[in-house]
């Protein structure tokens, strides 16, 4: 079962595509551009359509999704955590 998808192997977050991801779930992710899979364990509950962090990130780090810069980290994020408005902000404003 695929739990999350990402386009580029360099992405730092991916989109959860199934319901019911809870802390402790070992998830399989599909890297679309390379047709490969990776594994990440969720450390928090993550709603469908939201992002999971694929690596540890520090405040100020750039967040990559779909191979592009989607914002910056505003609060430390660890791999497997829910990555959303509580810890990421656009660079536009």
PAZAPA-4460 file (N, C-alpha, C; in steps of 0.05 Angstrom, whole numbers, plus 32768, in hexadecimal, padded with zeros to 4 digits):
% residues 93
    n_x    n_y    n_z   ca_x   ca_y   ca_z    c_x    c_y    c_z   seq   type   mol
   8011   7FE8   8000   8000   8000   8000   8012   8019   8000     1      X     A
   800B   802D   7FF0   8018   8046   7FEF   800A   8059   8002     2      X     A
   8019   8065   8014   800E   8077   8028   8013   8095   8021     3      X     A
   8028   809A   8013   802F   80B6   800B   803D   80B6   7FF0     4      X     A
   803B   80CD   7FE3   8048   80D0   7FC9   805A   80E9   7FC8     5      X     A
   806F   80E7   7FB9   8080   80FE   7FB3   8089   80FC   7F97     6      X     A
   808F   8113   7F8B   8097   8114   7F6F   80B5   8110   7F6C     7      X     A
   80C4   811D   7F7C   80E1   811F   7F79   80EF   8113   7F91     8      X     A
   8104   8103   7F8D   8113   80F6   7FA3   811F   810B   7FB6     9      X     A
   8122   8124   7FAD   812D   8139   7FBE   8118   8147   7FCF    10      X     A
   80FE   8141   7FCB   80E9   814D   7FDB   80EE   8148   7FF9    11      X     A
   80E7   815B   8009   80EA   8158   8026   80D0   8152   8034    12      X     A
   80BA   8155   8025   809F   814D   802F   8091   813E   8019    13      X     A
   807C   812F   8021   806C   8120   800E   804F   8121   8018    14      X     A
   803D   811C   8005   8020   811D   800B   8015   8102   8013    15      X     A
   8008   8101   802A   7FFB   80E8   8034   7FE2   80E4   8023    16      X     A
   7FDE   80CC   8018   7FC8   80C7   8005   7FB4   80B2   8010    17      X     A
   7FB6   80AB   8029   7FA3   8098   8035   7F9A   80A3   8050    18      X     A
   7F82   809A   8058   7F78   80A2   8072   7F83   8090   8088    19      X     A
   7F83   809A   80A0   7F89   8089   80B7   7FA7   8086   80BD    20      X     A
   7FB8   8098   80B4   7FD4   8097   80BB   7FD7   80A1   80D8    21      X     A
   7FDF   8090   80EA   7FE3   8097   8106   8000   8094   810D    22      X     A
   8007   80A0   8124   8023   809E   812D   802A   8081   8130    23      X     A
   8042   807A   8126   804B   805F   8126   8046   804F   810D    24      X     A
   8037   805A   80FB   8031   804D   80E1   804B   804D   80D0    25      X     A
   8053   8036   80C7   8069   8034   80B4   805D   8038   8098    26      X     A
   8064   804D   808B   8058   8054   8071   806B   804F   805A    27      X     A
   805F   8048   8044   806D   8044   802B   8067   805C   8019    28      X     A
   807C   8069   800E   8078   807F   7FFC   8082   8079   7FE0    29      X     A
   8075   8085   7FCD   807C   8081   7FB1   8089   809A   7FA6    30      X     A
   80A2   8098   7F9C   80B0   80AE   7F8E   80A8   80AC   7F71    31      X     A
   8096   80BD   7F68   808A   80BB   7F4E   809F   80BD   7F37    32      X     A
   80B1   80D0   7F39   80C4   80D4   7F23   80D7   80BD   7F1F    33      X     A
   80DB   80AD   7F33   80EE   8097   7F31   80E1   807B   7F33    34      X     A
   80C7   807B   7F38   80B7   8063   7F3C   80C5   8050   7F51    35      X     A
   80CC   805D   7F67   80D8   804E   7F7E   80C7   8053   7F97    36      X     A
   80CC   8042   7FAB   80BE   8046   7FC4   80D2   804B   7FDB    37      X     A
   80C9   8059   7FEF   80D8   805E   8007   80C6   8059   801F    38      X     A
   80D2   8056   8037   80C3   8051   804F   80C8   8067   8063    39      X     A
   80B3   8070   8071   80B5   8084   8086   80A1   807B   809C    40      X     A
   80A8   807E   80B5   8096   8078   80CB   808A   8093   80D5    41      X     A
   806F   8094   80D5   8062   80AC   80DF   8066   80AE   80FD    42      X     A
   806E   80C6   8106   8072   80CA   8123   805A   80DA   812F    43      X     A
   8048   80E2   811D   8030   80F0   8125   8019   80E7   8113    44      X     A
   8000   80EB   811B   7FEA   80E7   8109   7FEC   80FB   80F3    45      X     A
   7FE6   80F2   80DA   7FE8   8103   80C3   7FCF   80FF   80B2    46      X     A
   7FBE   8114   80AF   7FA6   8112   809F   7FAB   810E   8081    47      X     A
   7F99   8101   8074   7F9B   80FE   8057   7F9D   811A   804A    48      X     A
   7FAE   811C   8036   7FB2   8136   8028   7FC6   8148   8035    49      X     A
   7FCF   8141   804D   7FE3   8152   805A   7FFF   8146   8055    50      X     A
   8014   8155   805D   802F   814D   8057   803C   813F   806E    51      X     A
   804E   812C   8067   805F   811F   807B   807C   8128   8074    52      X     A
   808B   812D   8089   80A7   8135   8086   80B7   811C   8080    53      X     A
   80C9   811D   806C   80D9   8107   8064   80F5   8107   8070    54      X     A
   80FC   811E   807C   8116   8121   8089   8114   8135   80A0    55      X     A
   8127   8136   80B1   8128   814A   80C6   812E   8165   80B9    56      X     A
   8120   817A   80C2   8124   8195   80B7   8126   81A9   80CE    57      X     A
   8138   81BC   80CB   813B   81D1   80DF   812D   81EB   80D7    58      X     A
   8128   81FC   80EA   811B   8216   80E4   812C   8224   80CF    59      X     A
   811D   822E   80BB   812A   823C   80A4   8130   822B   808C    60      X     A
   812F   8211   8090   8134   81FF   8079   811E   8203   8064    61      X     A
   8125   81FE   804B   8112   81FF   8035   8104   81E4   8033    62      X     A
   80EA   81E5   802E   80D9   81CD   802C   80D5   81C8   800E    63      X     A
   80DB   81B0   8005   80D8   81A9   7FE8   80C1   8195   7FE5    64      X     A
   80AF   819B   7FD3   8098   818A   7FCC   8095   818D   7FAE    65      X     A
   8090   8176   7FA0   808E   8176   7F82   80A8   8181   7F75    66      X     A
   80BE   817F   7F84   80D8   8188   7F79   80DC   81A6   7F7A    67      X     A
   80C9   81B5   7F88   80CC   81D2   7F89   80CA   81DB   7FA6    68      X     A
   80D4   81F3   7FAA   80D3   8201   7FC4   80B7   8209   7FCB    69      X     A
   80AB   81FE   7FE0   8090   8206   7FE8   808F   8217   8001    70      X     A
   80A6   821B   800E   80A6   822C   8026   80BE   8226   8037    71      X     A
   80BC   8230   8050   80D2   822D   8063   80C8   8221   807D    72      X     A
   80D9   8214   808B   80D3   8208   80A5   80D2   821E   80BA    73      X     A
   80BD   821F   80CA   80BA   8233   80DF   80BD   8226   80FB    74      X     A
   80BB   820C   80FD   80C0   81FD   8116   80CC   81E3   810E    75      X     A
   80E0   81DA   811E   80EF   81C2   8118   80DB   81AA   8111    76      X     A
   80E3   819B   80FC   80D3   8184   80F3   80E5   816C   80F2    77      X     A
   80DB   8156   80FC   80E9   813D   80FA   80DC   812B   80E5    78      X     A
   80EC   8119   80D9   80E2   8106   80C6   80CB   80F7   80D2    79      X     A
   80B5   80F4   80C2   809D   80E6   80CC   8088   80F8   80D8    80      X     A
   808F   8111   80DD   807B   8123   80E9   8068   8130   80D4    81      X     A
   8052   8139   80DE   803E   8148   80CF   804A   8163   80C7    82      X     A
   804D   8169   80AE   8058   8182   80A4   8041   8192   8098    83      X     A
   803B   81A9   80A6   8024   81B9   809E   8028   81D5   80A7    84      X     A
   8013   81E4   80AA   8014   8201   80B1   8021   8206   80CD    85      X     A
   8021   81F2   80DE   802D   81F5   80F9   804B   81F6   80F8    86      X     A
   8057   81ED   80E2   8075   81EC   80E1   8080   81F4   80C5    87      X     A
   806F   81FD   80B3   8078   8206   8098   8069   821F   8090    88      X     A
   8077   8232   8084   806B   824A   807A   8075   8251   805F    89      X     A
   8063   825C   804E   806C   8264   8033   8081   827B   8036    90      X     A
   8092   827D   8022   80A5   8293   8022   809A   82AC   8015    91      X     A
   8081   82AB   800B   8075   82C1   7FFD   806E   82D8   8010    92      X     A
   8067   82D2   8029   8061   82E8   803C   8067   82DF   8058    93      X     A
***
